[in-house]
Structures are given as C-alpha cells and as structure tokens.
Amino acid sequence: MRAVPLAGSRGAVRLTVAPWGPVLALHLALSESMASLGLAPRKPTALFRPHLSLAYNNRPRPAGPVVEAVTALRGLPSVELHVREVQLVELRREDRAYRWDVVKSLPLG
C-alpha cells in the first residue's frame, strides 16, 4: 500500500492510500462479517474512501486555509506502507475529539 499526496479540507488533513482495491475488499469482508452479528458499518463500502488521517480540526473553519497550507507538500513522493493488522474499533466523538477503543486486532497475511 502507498500513501499519496496530502489533501486538506475544513475538517482534516489526510493522505489517500492506494491501491484502493484490497482495502475496499477488506472493508466489504469485515462489513459482511459484522452484519452476521447484527452490527452495521457507518458507511457502506461503496461510499468508503481509504485514507490515513493526520490531523482533525475540532472547530468550524473554512477549508481554504487548510488546503493552502498543505498545497506545497502535495509534490512529495508517495510512501510505501506495510499494514500488518487490522483493528476493529468502537469510534465515538467526545468533547470535539475522536476517541476509540480497540475491540479486536486481526493479523493480516
């Protein structure tokens, strides 16, 4: 997997990961497994966009300054990532911050 250019928005700074195919296949398999337990993902696989979040904005702000701040970094080369496990987490938003508990870790490969 590779992490490719930075992107900014009003809510976050993130890297896109590629290729999407294996990540989407894993998302679908986990979603189907969760469904058998009565659990549903927040987003269906068709709407899931694989990414690596670097920073979240915890207050309202326009996207322009964030996008401008990371624009100069978009020319950096992609970086290879080695993913060795997937974690199923219970994600929640508390006090304008994301918090999570790891429910289960599963090795890949």
N, C-alpha and C positions, 0 to 999 in steps of 0.2 A: 504494500500500500504506500502511496505517496501523499504528502501534504503539499498542496499547491497554493498559489498566491493568496495573500491576505485579502479579506473583504471586510468592510465596515458597514454598519447600519446604525439606526438610532438606538438599538438595544444591545449590540455586541460587536466584538472583533473576533473573526474566526478564520480558520483555514479550511478550504474544501479538501476532502480526501478523495483519492482516485486509485484504482478504478472503482466505480460505484457498484458494479455487478455483484461481487462477492459480499459486500456489506448489505446490499438490498436482499440478497438471498438469505443471509443470516437473520436479518430483521424479519423477513417473512416466516422463516422456520421457527423463530422464537415466538412470533405472534400467534402462529398456529398452535404451538405447544401451550402457550398461555391460555388460549381460548378453551382448550380442553379442561382447564382448571377454573374456568369462569372469570378469567382476567382478560382485560382488553387493553391494548396499547393506546396511548393518547392520539397517535396518528397512524392511519393505515400506511402500509408500505408504499403505496402509490404516491403519498404526499411526503414521505421521509426524504430528507436531503442530508446525506452523510457529510459531517463536518467535525472539526475539532475546535471547540470554543476556547478562546484565550482570555477573554475578558467580557464581563457583562456590565451594562450600565444600569444602575439601580435607581435612576431618577429620569423624569422626562427630559429629553433633549432632542434637538434636530439632528438628522443623520449627516448633514453636510460637513460639519467639523470633524466628525469621526472618520468619514470616508476620506476627507482631505488628509487627515493625519496618517493614514495607512497607505495612501496612494504611492508615496515614494518607495515603500517596501514591496510593492507588487512585482517589481523586477527581479527580486531574489529568486534563486533557483529552488525547485521543489526539493523536498527532503524525504528520504526513504524512512518508513516507519515499520517496525516489526511488532505485530499485535500477537500476543501470546495467550491472552484470555479475554473473555467477555464477562462483564458483570451485570447481573440483573439488579437494578436499584429501585428503591422506592424514593421518588423525587418529589419534593414539595418546595413551595416558596414560603419563606418565613422572614419577616422584617426586611422586605425588599432584597433578599438574598436567596439563592438556591441552597437547599440542604438535601442531603440524601443519606440513606442507609443502604449498605450492600446487603442484599437478600441472599445472593448466591453468586459464586465465581466459578466459571467453567473454563478449563483449559481448551485452547484451540490447537488443532494439528494432530 
